[in-house]
């Protein structure tokens, strides 16, 4: 009977260890997603600031579209 208690203790320890590892893994993935989203939003803010500063050159929506396409080409972006 004592062997069952010993196995039970090992299984409980192993399950706690697996839980801690899983928690750390999921936490790291969440942190990476948050960092990626923050970077994407910062890029959007930078683009908006650039557009606002270049607003005098843009007469209408078509001009804005052309400006964005030209900017994308200059910075190596893809469509």
Helices and strands as residue ranges (DSSP letters): H 2-53, G 55-57, H 61-74
